[in-house]
C-alpha cells in the first residue's frame, strides 16, 4: 500500500501539483474570457434573473429548476475546501495564495459557463427516465471520442469516492469527535443512513435536500465569519493589502510562518481554487444537465454564479477570518502528525533571516544547507536533553515546547532518528507549531464576537457542507455509471457508495485522497481539451441565444 501511495504522489507531482498545470487551467479560462467578451461581467445580472425564474417556460424539458440545479452543483463544490482548503492554502502560500484563488474563480466563471453549456446541449434522457449529461456526452456525441468519454466517466466515479464522499465523512467524524466526543462509528453510521435515504430517491430528492441545506448553512457561516472579521475590523484593510501586495512577490516570513515564494503561492492558490470551485473539472455540468431548460446557454449562465459564490464570497470570508484574526502566523499547542514532522541537524531560529530562508528552501525541495538529522534524541520526563543537536520542524514551522508522551504518561528514553524521521511511532510528540486546514479555520473563528462558540460554527459547517458534497457527488457518480454500464449499475453503485461512506468515518482515507488527486486531473485535462476544441461552437451558441428578443 505504501508503494501504491508513493506512485500516486509521484503521479500527482507530475500532474496536478506540477508547475505547468495552473498555467493550463488559468490559460483556458483566460482564453474564453477574452474570446467570449468577459461574460463574468456582461451576463452576471442576466444569470440572476434566470435563477429567479424570469425566463422559465411551461413544459421546458428537465428534472429540476434552475435554482435546484445551482444548489446541487454548489453543494458539490461548497465543502471542506471552503473551510479547510483555504486554511491549507494560506498556511502554505500566505496571503498571496488567496489572490490566486480569486483569479482561479474569476477565470473559472467563464470556464464553467462553457463546460455547462456544451454539456447541457448534448445531454440525453436516460433509460431510467431522468436526464443525464456531462462532458462524457459531448465527448462522444460531438467529438466522436468515446475512449475519452469513458476515461472521463471512470475518473468521475473514482472522484465521487475520493473527493465527494470518503474524505468528507472522515472530516465530519473527526470534527464531531473533537468538538463533542461523539464516536466516529456513530457519526458515520447515522450519516450513512441519512445519505442512503437521500440518494436512493434520485435527483429530485437530492435537489430538494441540497436546495435547503446549502442556503441555510451559507447564512450561518457568513454570520459566523462576519462575527470574526468585524471584531478584528482594524485588520481588514491590512489583510487585503497583504493579499494584493504579496500576489506577485510571494509572502514574507511572519511569526512562525517561514514565507512563501511567488511560484509556491501561485501553485497552491490555483490548486486549492480548483479543489474549491471545480471550474474546468467537468463535475458541475452533470448537475446542471438535469435543469429544466430548452436553451443550453441559459443554464451555462446560471453556472457563472457558482465560482463567484463558492470562492469569491465564501472562500474570501474564510480567508479574511484567518488573516484578520492573526492565527495563521501563531504557534498553537497540538499533537504532531508524523507526515508533517521533520528533524534537521543543528539549531535554527526564526529570528535569523538566513535560517528562515534555508529552512523554507529545504521544505520546498530547493537547494539548501539544511540536512536531515540522523542520530538519537535523549528524552527525560518528556523533554529532550540534546536539543542543541537538532531542530524539530512541524507543519512547516520550528516546533517549540516539545513534550514526548506515551499515552497520558511522559516518555523517558532514547529515540532513534533516521533521515529526519523518528523510528519509534508509538511515542506521541506534543508541542507548539503552526496549524493548518480545518484546525486553523476553527481557531480563527474563535477570535470574534462568538468566542469559543465560533468553533462550533466551523464544526456545523463541516457537517452540513461536507454532507451535502457527498450527496451531490453520489449523483455525479451514478450518472457516470449510467453512461458506462446502464441504469442497472446505479443501485449497486449507490449501495457501495453508502457502505464506503460509513467505512471512511473510522479509517484512514489518505490513499483514496491521493488517488482522487490524480483522478481530478484525468477529469480536468480532457474536459479542458474538449471545450477548447468546441470554442467556435460555443461562441455561435451564445450569439444565437441573444438573437431571441425575449432574452433581452
matplotlib code that plots the C-alpha trace (Angstrom):
import matplotlib.pyplot as plt

x = [0.0, 2.9, 4.3, 1.0, 0.6, 4.1, 3.1, 0.1, 2.1, 4.6, 1.8, 0.2, 3.6, 3.7, 0.1, -2.0, 0.9, 3.2, 4.2, 2.6, -0.9, -2.0, -1.0, -3.1, -6.1, -5.9, -4.9, -8.1, -10.2, -8.3, -8.8, -12.6, -12.8, -11.3, -12.9, -16.4, -16.0, -15.9, -19.2, -18.4, -19.5, -21.8, -24.1, -24.0, -27.2, -29.0, -27.9, -29.6, -32.8, -32.7, -32.2, -35.2, -37.3, -37.9, -37.4, -38.9, -41.4, -44.0, -43.0, -39.3, -37.5, -35.6, -36.0, -35.1, -35.4, -32.5, -32.1, -32.2, -29.5, -27.4, -27.8, -26.9, -23.8, -22.9, -23.4, -20.8, -18.3, -19.0, -17.4, -14.3, -12.4, -14.1, -13.2, -10.1, -8.9, -8.5, -6.7, -4.3, -3.7, -2.8, -0.7, 1.3, 1.3, 0.4, -2.0, -0.8, -2.5, -5.9, -5.3, -4.7, -7.7, -9.7, -8.1, -8.9, -12.5, -12.8, -11.5, -13.3, -16.6, -16.1, -14.8, -17.8, -20.1, -18.6, -18.5, -22.1, -23.5, -21.8, -22.7, -26.3, -26.5, -25.6, -27.5, -29.8, -32.9, -31.6, -33.4, -34.3, -36.5, -34.1, -31.8, -28.1, -25.4, -21.8, -18.6, -18.7, -21.8, -20.3, -17.1, -18.9, -21.8, -20.0, -16.2, -16.7, -14.1, -15.8, -12.5, -12.0, -15.6, -15.1, -11.8, -13.6, -16.6, -14.3, -12.3, -15.6, -16.6, -13.3, -13.6, -17.1, -15.5, -12.2, -13.3, -17.1, -17.5, -14.7, -12.6, -15.7, -17.2, -13.7, -13.5, -17.1, -16.4, -13.1, -14.8, -17.7, -15.3, -13.1, -15.9, -18.4, -16.6, -19.0, -17.6, -16.6, -18.5, -21.7, -21.3, -20.6, -23.5, -26.1, -24.9, -24.6, -28.3, -29.3, -27.2, -28.8, -32.3, -31.5, -29.6, -31.9, -34.6, -32.6, -32.1, -35.5, -34.9, -31.3, -32.2, -34.8, -32.4, -29.4, -31.6, -32.4, -29.0, -26.8, -28.6, -29.2, -25.6, -24.3, -26.3, -25.0, -21.4, -21.5, -22.8, -20.1, -17.4, -18.6, -18.5, -14.7, -14.0, -15.9, -14.4, -11.0, -12.0, -8.7, -7.0, -9.4, -7.5, -4.1, -5.3, -6.5, -3.2, -1.2, -3.2, -2.6, 1.0, 2.2, 0.4, 3.4, 6.3, 5.3, 4.5, 7.3, 8.1, 5.9, 5.8, 6.1, 5.3, 8.6, 7.4, 6.4, 7.8, 5.6, 5.7, 4.7, 1.8, 0.7, 0.7, -1.1, -3.6, -4.6, -4.6, -6.8, -9.0, -9.8, -10.5, -12.9, -14.9, -14.2, -14.3, -12.9, -13.1, -16.4, -18.4, -20.9, -22.2, -23.6, -25.8, -26.8, -27.8, -30.9, -32.2, -35.4, -34.3, -34.5, -31.7, -28.3, -26.7, -29.2, -28.1, -24.5, -25.1, -26.6, -23.3, -21.4, -22.6, -21.0, -17.3, -18.4, -20.5, -18.1, -14.7, -15.1, -17.7, -17.3, -13.6, -12.9, -14.8, -12.8, -9.5, -10.3, -11.3, -7.9, -5.9, -7.6, -7.5, -3.7, -3.8, -2.1, 1.3, 0.9, 2.0, -0.5, -0.4, -1.2, -0.3, 2.2, 1.4, 4.2, 3.8, 4.2, 7.2, 10.9, 14.1, 17.0, 20.6, 21.7, 19.9, 17.8, 15.9, 13.1, 14.7, 17.6, 16.7, 19.2, 17.9, 14.4, 15.4, 17.4, 14.5, 12.0, 14.2, 14.6, 10.9, 10.2, 12.6, 15.1, 18.9, 19.6, 22.3, 19.8, 20.4, 18.1, 19.1, 20.3, 21.1, 19.3, 17.1, 17.6, 14.4, 13.8, 10.3, 9.1, 11.7, 14.7, 18.1, 20.2, 18.0, 21.1, 21.9, 18.7, 15.7, 12.2, 10.0, 6.3, 3.7, 6.4, 7.4, 10.1, 8.4, 8.6, 7.8, 8.4, 6.7, 7.2, 4.5, 3.2, -0.5, -1.0, 2.4, 5.7, 8.3, 11.9, 14.5, 16.4, 14.6, 16.3, 16.1, 17.0, 16.9, 14.8, 12.2, 11.6, 11.8, 9.5, 6.0, 4.5, 5.7, 3.5, 5.1, 3.2, 4.3, 3.6, 3.7, 1.7, -1.6, -3.4, -6.5, -9.7, -7.8, -6.6, -10.0, -11.5, -9.1, -9.7, -13.5, -12.9, -11.3, -14.5, -17.7, -18.8, -15.6, -15.1, -18.6, -17.3, -15.5, -18.9, -19.9, -16.9, -18.0, -21.5, -20.2, -18.1, -21.1, -23.6, -21.2, -19.4, -22.6, -24.2, -21.0, -21.3, -24.9, -24.0, -21.1, -23.2, -25.3, -22.2, -21.1, -24.5, -24.8, -21.3, -22.3, -25.3, -23.1, -20.6, -22.9, -26.6, -29.4, -28.9, -25.5, -26.9, -28.4, -25.3, -23.2, -25.4, -25.1, -21.3, -21.2, -23.1, -21.1, -17.8, -19.1, -19.5, -16.2, -14.3, -15.6, -13.3, -10.5, -7.6, -8.5, -5.1, -4.6, -8.1, -7.5, -4.2, -5.9, -8.6, -6.0, -4.8, -8.4, -9.3, -6.7, -7.9, -11.3, -10.0, -7.5, -9.8, -12.6, -10.4, -9.2, -12.8, -14.3, -11.3, -11.9, -15.5, -14.8, -16.3, -19.5, -19.7, -19.4, -22.1, -24.4, -24.1, -24.8, -27.9, -29.2, -29.1, -30.9, -34.1, -35.7, -37.3, -33.7, -33.1]
y = [0.0, 2.4, 1.7, 2.4, 5.6, 6.6, 6.1, 8.2, 11.0, 10.8, 11.0, 13.9, 15.6, 15.2, 16.3, 18.5, 19.6, 20.2, 23.8, 23.6, 22.6, 26.0, 27.7, 25.3, 25.8, 29.6, 29.7, 28.1, 30.4, 33.4, 32.4, 32.0, 35.2, 37.2, 35.1, 35.5, 39.1, 38.9, 37.0, 37.2, 40.9, 41.0, 38.1, 38.2, 40.1, 38.0, 34.9, 36.0, 36.7, 33.1, 31.6, 33.6, 32.0, 35.1, 33.2, 29.9, 28.4, 25.8, 22.4, 23.0, 19.6, 18.6, 17.3, 20.3, 24.1, 26.4, 27.1, 23.5, 22.7, 25.5, 24.4, 20.8, 21.9, 24.3, 21.5, 19.6, 22.4, 24.1, 21.8, 21.2, 23.1, 26.3, 25.7, 23.6, 24.2, 28.0, 27.3, 25.0, 27.5, 30.3, 28.0, 27.0, 30.2, 33.0, 35.9, 35.7, 32.3, 33.9, 36.3, 33.3, 31.5, 34.7, 34.6, 30.9, 31.7, 34.8, 33.0, 29.8, 31.6, 31.6, 28.1, 26.8, 28.8, 27.0, 23.5, 23.6, 25.0, 22.3, 19.5, 20.6, 20.8, 17.2, 15.7, 12.7, 11.4, 8.2, 4.8, 5.5, 8.4, 11.2, 13.4, 12.6, 14.9, 15.9, 16.2, 12.4, 13.0, 15.9, 14.0, 11.0, 12.7, 15.7, 14.9, 11.2, 10.3, 7.6, 6.5, 9.9, 9.9, 6.6, 7.8, 10.9, 8.8, 6.4, 9.2, 10.8, 7.6, 7.5, 11.1, 10.5, 8.4, 10.3, 13.9, 13.7, 11.0, 9.4, 12.4, 14.4, 12.0, 11.4, 15.2, 15.2, 12.3, 13.8, 17.2, 15.7, 13.6, 16.6, 19.0, 16.8, 13.5, 11.5, 8.2, 8.2, 5.0, 6.5, 9.6, 7.5, 5.2, 7.9, 9.9, 6.8, 6.0, 9.6, 9.6, 6.4, 7.8, 10.9, 9.5, 6.5, 9.0, 10.2, 13.7, 15.1, 14.3, 15.3, 18.7, 19.3, 18.4, 20.4, 23.5, 23.6, 22.7, 25.0, 28.4, 27.6, 26.7, 29.6, 32.1, 30.6, 30.5, 34.1, 35.4, 33.5, 34.8, 38.4, 38.0, 37.5, 40.0, 42.9, 42.0, 42.5, 45.4, 47.2, 44.3, 44.2, 46.7, 45.3, 41.8, 43.0, 44.9, 41.8, 39.8, 42.2, 43.3, 39.7, 38.4, 38.8, 38.7, 35.9, 36.2, 37.2, 35.3, 36.4, 34.9, 31.2, 31.3, 30.8, 32.6, 31.5, 32.4, 33.7, 30.3, 28.4, 30.8, 30.8, 27.0, 26.4, 29.1, 27.8, 24.2, 25.0, 27.2, 24.3, 22.0, 24.6, 25.6, 22.7, 25.1, 23.1, 19.8, 18.9, 17.8, 20.7, 20.1, 16.8, 18.5, 21.3, 18.8, 18.0, 21.6, 22.4, 24.5, 24.3, 26.8, 25.3, 28.8, 29.9, 27.1, 27.9, 31.4, 30.1, 28.3, 31.6, 32.2, 29.1, 30.1, 33.6, 32.3, 29.4, 31.1, 34.9, 35.1, 32.1, 31.4, 35.1, 35.3, 32.3, 33.9, 37.2, 35.4, 33.7, 36.7, 39.3, 37.1, 36.6, 32.9, 31.9, 33.1, 31.9, 28.6, 26.6, 23.5, 20.4, 16.7, 16.4, 14.4, 12.1, 13.1, 16.8, 16.2, 16.5, 16.6, 18.6, 18.8, 21.8, 24.6, 27.0, 30.1, 32.0, 35.2, 34.6, 35.6, 33.3, 30.3, 31.1, 31.2, 27.9, 26.1, 27.4, 26.2, 22.8, 22.3, 23.4, 21.0, 23.6, 23.7, 24.3, 23.8, 22.2, 18.5, 15.8, 14.6, 11.1, 10.2, 10.0, 12.2, 11.7, 12.3, 12.6, 13.2, 14.1, 16.7, 16.4, 16.8, 17.3, 19.8, 21.7, 18.9, 19.2, 21.3, 19.7, 21.0, 20.5, 22.0, 24.0, 25.8, 25.4, 23.5, 24.7, 23.3, 19.7, 17.1, 13.4, 11.1, 7.5, 7.8, 10.1, 9.5, 11.4, 9.4, 8.8, 7.1, 7.3, 7.8, 6.9, 9.3, 8.3, 10.7, 13.2, 10.7, 9.1, 5.3, 4.8, 5.7, 4.7, 7.9, 10.9, 14.3, 17.4, 20.9, 24.3, 24.8, 26.3, 24.5, 24.3, 23.3, 22.9, 23.3, 26.7, 27.9, 26.6, 28.6, 31.7, 31.5, 31.6, 35.1, 37.0, 38.1, 34.4, 33.4, 29.7, 29.1, 30.3, 26.9, 25.2, 27.1, 25.5, 22.1, 22.6, 24.0, 20.9, 18.7, 20.3, 21.4, 18.1, 16.0, 17.9, 17.5, 13.7, 13.9, 15.8, 13.6, 10.5, 11.9, 12.6, 9.0, 7.4, 9.4, 8.3, 4.7, 5.0, 6.2, 3.3, 0.4, 1.5, 2.0, -1.4, -0.3, 2.7, 0.9, -1.3, 1.9, 3.7, 0.8, 0.6, 4.4, 4.4, 1.5, 3.2, 6.4, 4.6, 2.9, 6.1, 7.6, 5.3, 4.6, 6.5, 7.8, 9.1, 6.7, 7.4, 11.1, 10.8, 8.5, 11.2, 13.9, 12.1, 11.3, 15.0, 15.8, 12.9, 14.6, 18.1, 17.8, 16.0, 18.5, 21.5, 19.9, 19.3, 22.7, 24.4, 22.3, 23.4, 27.1, 28.3, 26.3, 27.8, 31.3, 30.6, 29.3, 32.5, 34.6, 32.5, 32.9, 36.6, 36.7, 35.7, 39.0, 37.5, 37.2, 40.9]
z = [0.0, 0.8, -2.7, -4.3, -2.3, -3.4, -7.0, -6.6, -5.0, -7.9, -10.5, -8.7, -8.7, -12.5, -13.0, -10.6, -8.4, -11.4, -12.3, -15.7, -14.6, -13.1, -16.3, -18.4, -16.1, -16.0, -19.6, -20.8, -18.6, -19.8, -23.4, -23.1, -21.0, -23.9, -26.7, -25.3, -24.2, -20.4, -19.8, -16.0, -16.1, -19.1, -18.2, -14.3, -13.9, -16.6, -14.7, -11.5, -13.4, -14.9, -11.4, -10.2, -12.9, -15.1, -18.4, -17.4, -19.9, -19.1, -20.4, -20.5, -20.6, -17.4, -13.9, -11.6, -11.5, -12.3, -8.6, -7.6, -10.2, -9.0, -5.4, -6.2, -8.1, -5.2, -2.7, -4.7, -4.5, -1.2, 1.3, 3.2, 0.5, 1.6, 5.3, 5.5, 1.9, 2.4, 5.7, 3.9, 1.0, 3.4, 5.6, 2.5, 0.4, 2.8, 1.9, -1.7, -2.1, -1.6, -4.5, -6.8, -5.5, -6.6, -10.1, -10.5, -9.6, -11.8, -14.9, -13.8, -14.1, -17.8, -17.9, -16.1, -18.3, -21.3, -19.9, -18.6, -21.8, -24.0, -21.7, -21.4, -25.2, -25.6, -22.7, -23.1, -21.5, -19.9, -19.7, -16.1, -17.2, -15.9, -17.9, -18.0, -19.1, -18.6, -20.6, -21.4, -23.6, -25.7, -25.9, -27.5, -29.3, -30.7, -30.7, -31.5, -28.9, -26.9, -25.4, -23.9, -22.6, -20.9, -19.3, -18.0, -16.6, -14.9, -13.3, -12.2, -10.4, -8.6, -7.6, -6.3, -3.6, -3.4, -3.1, -2.8, -0.1, 1.8, 3.0, 3.6, 6.2, 7.6, 8.3, 9.7, 12.1, 13.3, 13.8, 15.8, 17.9, 18.7, 19.4, 21.2, 21.9, 19.7, 18.5, 14.8, 14.1, 15.5, 13.3, 10.3, 10.9, 11.3, 8.3, 6.1, 6.8, 6.1, 2.9, 1.7, 2.3, 0.2, -2.7, -3.3, -4.2, -7.2, -8.5, -7.4, -3.8, -4.0, -5.4, -2.7, 0.1, -1.3, -2.1, 1.6, 3.2, 1.1, 1.6, 5.3, 6.0, 3.9, 6.0, 9.3, 8.0, 6.8, 10.1, 12.0, 9.6, 9.9, 13.7, 13.5, 10.7, 12.3, 15.7, 14.2, 12.0, 12.3, 10.4, 7.4, 5.3, 6.2, 5.3, 1.9, 1.5, 2.2, -0.3, -3.1, -2.3, -2.0, -5.1, -7.4, -4.9, -2.6, 1.1, 3.5, 6.7, 9.7, 13.2, 12.8, 9.1, 7.1, 4.0, 0.5, -2.9, -5.8, -7.5, -4.4, -3.5, -7.1, -7.4, -4.0, -4.6, -8.1, -6.9, -3.9, -6.1, -8.4, -5.5, -4.1, -7.1, -9.6, -12.6, -15.5, -13.8, -15.5, -12.4, -12.2, -15.8, -14.6, -12.1, -14.5, -17.2, -15.1, -15.2, -16.9, -19.9, -23.7, -24.0, -23.0, -22.9, -20.2, -17.9, -18.7, -17.5, -14.2, -13.6, -13.8, -10.3, -8.8, -8.6, -7.5, -4.6, -3.7, -3.9, -4.3, -1.4, 0.9, 0.5, 0.8, 4.1, 5.4, 4.2, 5.9, 9.1, 9.2, 8.2, 10.3, 13.4, 13.0, 13.9, 10.7, 12.0, 15.5, 17.1, 18.9, 21.2, 19.2, 18.6, 15.9, 12.8, 11.6, 8.0, 8.9, 11.2, 10.2, 12.3, 10.9, 12.0, 14.1, 15.9, 13.8, 14.8, 13.1, 14.4, 12.0, 8.4, 6.9, 8.9, 7.8, 4.1, 4.4, 6.1, 3.5, 0.7, 2.4, 2.9, -0.7, -2.2, -3.3, -2.8, 0.9, 3.5, 5.9, 6.4, 7.7, 11.1, 11.8, 15.3, 18.7, 20.8, 24.6, 26.5, 30.2, 31.6, 28.1, 27.4, 25.1, 26.7, 23.5, 21.8, 20.6, 18.2, 16.2, 15.3, 15.0, 12.2, 12.4, 10.0, 8.2, 11.4, 14.1, 16.9, 20.5, 24.0, 22.9, 25.1, 24.3, 25.6, 25.6, 26.1, 29.1, 30.5, 29.9, 28.0, 29.1, 27.0, 23.7, 20.3, 17.1, 14.2, 10.6, 7.7, 9.6, 10.8, 14.2, 14.1, 17.1, 16.1, 19.5, 21.1, 20.6, 20.2, 21.5, 21.3, 19.8, 16.0, 13.2, 12.4, 9.1, 7.3, 9.4, 12.7, 11.6, 10.5, 13.7, 15.8, 13.7, 14.2, 17.9, 17.7, 17.3, 19.0, 19.4, 21.2, 21.6, 20.2, 16.8, 16.5, 16.7, 13.5, 11.8, 13.1, 11.9, 8.6, 8.0, 8.9, 6.5, 3.7, 3.6, 3.9, 1.0, -1.0, -0.5, -1.7, -4.9, -5.8, -5.5, -8.3, -10.4, -9.9, -10.7, -13.9, -14.9, -14.0, -16.3, -19.1, -18.5, -17.7, -18.0, -15.4, -13.8, -12.4, -10.5, -7.4, -6.8, -7.1, -4.5, -2.1, -2.3, -2.0, 1.3, 2.7, 1.8, 3.4, 6.7, 6.4, 5.8, 9.0, 11.0, 8.6, 7.1, 3.7, 2.7, -0.2, -1.5, -1.3, -3.2, -5.8, -6.3, -6.7, -9.8, -10.9, -10.7, -13.3, -15.5, -15.4, -15.9, -18.8, -21.2, -20.4, -20.9, -24.2, -25.3, -24.6, -26.3, -29.5, -29.4, -28.8, -32.1, -31.5, -28.0, -29.4, -32.1, -29.4, -27.4, -30.5, -31.3, -27.7, -27.9, -31.2, -29.3, -28.4, -25.2, -23.7, -23.9]

ax = plt.figure().add_subplot(projection="3d")
ax.plot(x, y, z, "-o")
ax.set_aspect("equal")
plt.show()
